[in-house]
Amino acid sequence: MALGSESIHGMWSSRLMFILAAAGSAVGLGNIWRFPYVAGENGGGAFVLVYIGCIFLIGVPIMASEILMGRAGRQSPINTMRDLVAHSNANPLWQVIGWMGALAGFMILSFYSVIAGWAISYMLQMAAGDFTGGDAVQAQEAFGALTGDPVTVVGLHTVFMLLTMGIAARGVGAGLETTVRILMPALFFLLIVLVVYAGVTSGKFIEGLQFLFSFNVDKLTWNGVLIAMGQAFFTLSLGMGAIMAYGAYMPKDVSVLGTATMIALLDTAVALMSGMVIFPLVFANGLESSAGPGLMFVTLPLAFGHMTGGAFFGAIFFLLVTFAAITSSISLVEPAIAWLIERLKASRVKAALLVGGLAWLFGLGSAFSFNIWSDLHFVGDKTFFDVMDFTSNNILLPLGGVFIALFAGWAIDQEITRDQLAVSPRVYATWRFVTRFIAPAAVFVVFVLAFF
Ligand code: TRP
């Protein structure tokens, strides 16, 4: 069977475009919103170290596996897996990787779109000067008022989903490339401005750094380690086929391991910088580092409210959060859209509408988790939102990641991995060892320790 010919969905026009697109997928709410608050809830320091360890020890080799599998198959993850399995004479059960990924994608998008909707609202509120001169209580109340209003939250969720679909429907070149080309550099630039701002004005920059980097191992639980690992998968967009789908559009002459490392570095830099913006401001304003999902939505508006030009910069910040979320959400729907196009010969517009509509429906559950369904507990004391977040990040993504590593390490025709990675025998042997043994074992150990 001829693998690795051409993708019918289009191709990235250059190596840089692949990096920007994959970094666009990786850098998102996971970095700016989720990382600071899970680090805060788990005591900072040791958690951050475990997180970084997971990124480079487990994340990069698995990301390389996803990219190379995608580039070898050149189709949606579901069909790429089908062909790789057939080509390698592997057990058909491996195809579950593609299907599980599609499910995880819907689950993630369901809450991702809701949070991104909040960012849209904050952009508008900021621009209107709603937070100017406000205090901590007011910031907390504004957040509660927004999330507690089902109509507004669903409306914003709808707007975000439409934006995602609009770009996804335009395809790889006109849609995604155009978006990431402008927004990724802009996001980086603004984050640097904000880190400097937080450092200069808060007077608590050192406390922020200490919180992020001091090794306070006593605050870390095994559950915290699981969350750090789940966050590593989430922030790198691993374990569900998003990067595999992007890899399918990657030019053949580009280094897989090199770009995977670059994407991980960019992603980690953005997460740490977000922490360096948020924690100094948290400490300067006497707020709780363990505030949970509201951290970015309560502390940043408060800080901007006291900053010269804060309304303007705050609006720009949340605009960029919104776009960072969009370049990620497009990668969440791409596997399903590509599959529909291949399977039903559907047009991209129809496929985007179908996937977006389904994800929108799922998203209602997350939108209502903060208001009319806030007392509805699905598992233990978890709301619909919590269940989606926990199941996808802490179970489906690591599990999907392990399956991908095991498949790439053990089951796939070795010719494919050798040819796709195109590295020296030493580097290849290292990648293969980590992918076969280290990454799966690490995930397994963390699972066992966290759940039992
Ligand atoms: N990585 C993105 C973030 O940090 C979220 C994301 C996009 C994602 N695509 C994904 C997570 C695929 C898991 C799988 O915000």
Residues whose N, C-alpha, C, O or C-beta is under 5 A from the ligand:
A	BS01	LIG	S25 A26 V27 G28 L29 G30 N31 F233 F234 T235 L236 S237 L238 M240 A242 S328 S331 L332
